[in-house]
Amino acid sequence: MKSPANIQIAPELMREVHEAARENDLTLVGQIHSHGRGYGVSLSYSDRTYGISVPYYLSLVAPDYAMNKATKIEDCGGARVPA
């Protein structure tokens, strides 16, 4: 699903990417996504509930839909998913 403020990637697609990486002896280490203005850089409820399901996977969150060119990596937040 995609709209100006929302892109959802089905868990099945993420699993396919993970399986393709595993078949090629690669490690999937993370992804970056963004939240809208005022939503901060912590993992959201839906990030934790629906978006992050691979153990040890790093999810980095950029502020303001990642549209500010002055944003540095230090301005982002995120978390590593425990096993």
N, C-alpha and C positions, 0 to 999 in steps of 0.2 A: 504494500500500500504506500502511496506517495502523495503528499500534498505540500504546499509551501512550508508548513511548519512540522511536517512529519514524514519520515521515511521509515518504513518497517521492513526488516529483512526476516523472512520466515526462518524459524529455527531449523527447519529441514535443509534450507540452503546453507546455513552455517555448518550444519553437520556434513553436508556434501563437501564443502571446502575443507573441513577438518579431515575427512576421510581421504580426500585427494592428496592432502599434505602428507598424511601418514603413509599412503601407498607409495609416495615418492621419497620416503624417509626424511621428510621435512617436519619442522615444528611450527605450529601456529602459535605465535606469542601474544598477539593482541590486535586491537583495533582502536581507531579514534573516531569519536562522534561528537556532536555538539548539542548544547541545550540553548534555548532561547534566552533573550535578555531577562535578567532577574531570576533565572532558575539556578544559577550557581554552577559549580563544577564538581559537585559530589554525584555519585551514582544515584539515580532516581529510583523510586519504588519500582517502576516498570523496567528499568535497567536490571535491577536485581531479580525481579520476578520473571521477566520474559527474555531479556537480551543477553544475559551473561550466564552461560551454563557449562563452559569448558574449564575444568580444573586448571589452575595456574595461569589462566588467561588474563592478560592485562587489558583493561579498558580505560582509555584516556578520554577525558571530557574537556572539550574546548568551550569557552564561554561565547555568548552572543552569536550563535549559529556559525562560529568560526569565520565571521566576516570582517573582523577588525585586523588589518594587516600589521598592527603594532603588537598583537598578542604574541607572547613568547611562551615557550614550553613551560616555564615556571608559573605562568598564569593558568595553566590547565590543572585539572585534578583527575582523580580516578582511583582505581583499586585493582589489586590482583585477587582473583577468585581463589579461595582455598580449595584444597582437594576434598 
